[in-house]
Amino acid sequence: MRTDLAHAGVSFFGSYESESAGNPVGGEVHKFRYTHNIALGIASDLQKLIGLRDTYFLASASERTGNSLSKDIPNTLQVQQIFGHQTIRLVDLAVEHLFFDRKLDVVGGRINALDDFATSPYYCFAQNLGFCGNPLSIPTNANVPSYPGAAWGVRARYQPSPEFYSMTGAYNTYRDFRSDKFHGVDFSFRHNSGVAIMQELGYSPKLIRDLGYPGTYKLGGLYDSEPRLQFKTGQMRGGTWQMYVTGQQRLLRRPEGATNPHQGLWSFLAFTYAPPKMNTDEYFWDAGLLYFGLIPHRPEDELGLFGIWGQFSSDLRDAQRAAHQPTQTHEAIIEANYMYNVTPSLTVQPDIQGVFRPNGTGLVSDTLVLAVQVTIAL
């Protein structure tokens, strides 16, 4: 039935994802926590339905429940990335249209900025929120919408050639827009909200792609007008910015006869910077190595090794020091996992994380996290 509906222009999709994690070593307490996300959505081809060429409609929702181990440790780079917004909520409600022979793609409505900007298909093979699905410093420093917390926005992506694209977006930013009490259906604009303008340039060199080593490199940033707290003065001021550089690159050529287009060794690297006056995270690095199909006859399995270094704002440290509070310097994560494809729709991924200098203060002992992620594609 789903296949017949898709041919008619209506596609249904969904997933169940759970993350269970415990810390047998380190942290303030030792706990075991479970959280899950159930996602459901419908995508419609409006040309097939009502004759609007190159026009599409998307609506989606999520349901989350459970608890966060990072609240017990406690640490900043959340070890279970699907925790947050523990309720039923509307996510996307958007219309997309393609212009100029599909070179220009425009989306508007209730959307997530970080579904498009500073992202990679490889980030969410890690379980820590610091990687999935963007460098965590970006939504920490600005209230830009990220799954499952959508907001009003518009995004345009122009790709004149397979090698290059330019993408621009504008999004309403408001501190409490993710609040569970709104369930994603508070469509109002607040007097103290702002606008985030995002820009990204992407480059995929044809030369190395033709040699069997495809890669994509991105340079981007944002300006946010929303009023935010200045750490040293304690006053609210509007206007701050961030920048980022990311890259993903195949390191080993795809093996002969490989059935998975991703099979082989891949890498990614990301760096972000934000001025320290109003941004919690000043410097942020993350990196990863992923090998698909390491075990013969299991081309879809993934083995991953990942690392994060997040440095807190120097102005924030000065303000904490002046208030005789513990100062936050940095937090770091090392993560390793193996994703086992039980069936084409079911994966099980054991995961281990080391959390170094939790919460950045040095007052919480380094922590070992053992976890497992289970995903079912519906």
Salt bridges, closest charged atoms under 4 A:
ASP54 OD2 - ARG53 NE 3.84
ASP54 OD1 - ARG102 NH2 2.84
GLU63 OE1 - HIS36 NE2 2.90
ASP72 OD2 - ARG33 NE 2.73
ASP105 OD2 - ARG155 NH1 3.33
ASP116 OD2 - ARG155 NE 3.32
ASP176 OD1 - ARG175 NE 3.77
ASP186 OD2 - ARG190 NH2 2.33
ASP210 OD2 - LYS206 NZ 2.63
ASP301 OD2 - ARG298 NE 2.54
ASP318 OD2 - LYS232 NZ 3.33
ASP318 OD1 - ARG321 NH1 3.01
